């Protein structure tokens, strides 16, 4: 067995490699490999689910290889269902540019900027002629495209599939041809598209790219893929206290996966944690605190991780309140004796502390909003300047009166 065959680079956090022996041969050849990673600019923020693949790219960069980040500014105009039951909305060029700017600043928190090249699909698709589009579509059959799971499900259930959607995997496949990719990285939900790229390269006389697929990280709900649209994500740019608290909220069943996929905790230590959790010889919170600390340290630094851990212990385990609480002004009427009548709804909605009136109503019904340590059941309250609202598990607000 070679060093590469047994290395963590090809084992830990890898769901499937196509074709493993070919990839090992390339790695052993000494050639600087072009590592393709596609970026869908439909959302500006990167979460821990994205970080699984990005961390793997960084490991390959440390071996001397080069990442080519392909910004899908053309495919964003089409919309890719990516396993969803409906088409993603098409984006304007302004939205794409804005999202890409934010994405790239976060992207370089994980990968090495000096070993990364950014390419935009419009570099080649702006020059595409109708002849070239027709030639591209001639390389594949409708039957091949309907083999993709989400297309097959929608076709079988009678749901519409537009021709533009079917162009998406073809365009993504051509990206591999345009940059002459050696290896494409993606989540397991991108397997079909990656395989099309490999096939198209061979049809067009290029060596076929190898494919490295990483597992899909479950979100904080513990059941579905981490996704901003499902509101179960942990953003890598989130404030450290919020990041720590969200990691602590994941179900115990997800702890080991998170340790393996988004931390550098040694394999031997993870194996020990797995054994201890399986035999119930350790409190899951102890392991989860280690996980939360490692994730915050990775994106915010050791000092900040120390702060987040101390804050969590004080606030949640000892039932204290945070030292730093944001202040927000509320419109109010004076009720006498330094007390004010006010409606919390407008300010909480305006500041994004609740997403909607229905969410506020639900939180109130669940007893998830407290005023100075006491649960409240309605949005109209009596409070004094400096009173503290607790919204859910993570958000605190110090009340000031609008003058």
Secondary structure, DSSP 8 states (H G I E B T S, - for coil): --HHHHSHHHHTT-SEEETHHHHHHHHHHT---EEEEEE-TTSS--BHHHHHHHHHHHHHHTTT-EEEEEE-TTGGGT---TT-SS------HHHHHHHHHHHHHHHTTTS-GGGEEEEETHHHHTT--HHHHHHHHTTS-HHHHHTSHHHHHHHHTT----HHHHHHHHHHHHHHHHHT-SEEEEEGGGHHHHHHHHHHHHHTTS---EEEEE---B-TTSSSB--GGGT---BTTS-HHHHHHHHHTS-GGGHHHHHHHH----HHHHHHHHHHHHTT-S-HHHHHHHHHHHHHHHHH-HHHHHHHHHHHIIIIIS----S--EEEEE-EEEEETTEEEEESHHHHHHTTSSS-HHHHHHHHHTT-EEETTEE-SSSEEEE-TT-EEEETTTEEEEEEE--
